[in-house]
Amino acid sequence: MARPKPQPQNAPPSSKPQDATITSRQNPLLKEIIAIRDERDSPLLFLEGPRLILEAVNANSKLEMLIVSDEFPKISFLDPIVKMTSRVVKVSDPVFRAISDVENPQGLLAIARQPLWSWEQILKNQPAPILVLDGLQVPGNAASIVRTAEAAGVAGVITTPGTAHLYSPKALRGAMGSTIRVPIIEHVSVDKIASTLKKAGYKIAGTPLKDMKSAKRYDQIDWSGSWAIIVGKEGKGVSGVWDKLIDVCAAIPMKEPVQSLNVAAAAAILLYEVSRHRHQGGAP
């Protein structure tokens, strides 16, 4: 059976409100919800679990739909959320499990609008650093980095084509709400990223894996001014297309025989070093 087509960009699931509990997995509305869950480029978010839904509500995200299992017990918890939701759909627990993206569903999920950010919104926070994710494949790594980026005070996060979708259900859960709050622009060409950063006065730092001789220790770099930090694909590092665009290669010293760090750990070290300079003012 062919997967249902994703919704048009400006349209949430369009079935009429349901008064009775949905018990059939063949219900057309459920197929639309599953398409949103699985569609990489959907403009709608699949938010699963009370915590993530509350994060969205607190970030003033518009909830298009709330899907509740008939076994979800916390009815009073739902009251303020229901008031902010366009519609509520009640489903049987087996149907909810069929929709869910996790092994142990909590019985509550929502469909919300994906935040739309612009370069102007990101650059207005200059000189806060900008983080560029270049080809990262693992949603868990990308989610962890987005959460760290928010904690370190980035202006925004940009991803190159081929990078894991930061708004996928797994990545949204892993970032624990940061993805909803941090300005993010996905799948931008390297040329566009570099030209925009340079025009705005940003210097670019990358994490090397090959040419370590030309790299400079991250703690010996003058991080004053505006910087963009690029972290690359797991195991391969930053793409070679950046070689002529990077102002400095930032090396993180490691005790042998360790030769590389997890990309999320490397990103955290560099982002917090930049943050330290911003708050202390200047190089050590």
Disulfide bonds with the S-S distance in Angstrom:
none
